[in-house]
């Protein structure tokens, strides 16, 4: 996988959560999300307990609440969609503060917001406690198709390269007095996007030829073999198993 690659979501710290093997954390997050999605929307108290579980993980990992809340802004488009549901979903109506709202729409909005927010929060905690390179090794350990792991690896490696190329092209346009101010400038931006695509494609060809010349045969060598003990698996499974008990209780008391 090559050298490590830091990302903005990762927080350098020493904690039991950081020290867990990446594939155990990936499996735990996946299990937690599946349980949350399977929980009946009427069990409001269950979602509050899920949030407390994530808060406990954040505290154990020494991830500040503000750090997580700031990254939750990524779900704003879903929040906007959810807020429209009480107004557009047909069905029984109720009045809230003098406004007529759909009861199925209110439940649907709550369902989207609660489950979406918990899923994004769990993903943020995973990213903040696991480096990108470790995540790729974890995916490889979980037997994700090797080609998908390689594609993700190259996206991580060369995403910054392409972004920097785009920045240099933007500087070049501005140095020549160009400022995109309307539809009539879209042609220039389209040509820039085409030029960026061609440069990226040519760079990819050069990288591929360099890899073949060094013996690449379609698979990448595994630099580190990530293993996990039973104790580490048990520790990682604490959150999804607790969430599963809450989910079962929610269905029982429904």
Buried (B, 14 or more C-beta within 10 A) or exposed (E): BEEEBEBEBBBEEEBEBBEBBBBBBBBBBBBBBBBBEBBEBEBEEBBEBBBEBBBEBBEBBBBEEEBBEEBBEEBEEBBEBBEEBBEEBEEEEEEEEEEEBBEBBBBBBBBBBBBBBBBBBBBBBBBBBBBBBBBBBBBBBBEBEBEEBBEBBBEBBBEEEBEEBBEEBBEEBEEEEBEBEEEEEEEEEEEBEEEBEEBBEEBEEEBEEEEEEEEEEEEBEEEEEBEBEEEBBEBBBEBBBBBBEBBBBBEEEE
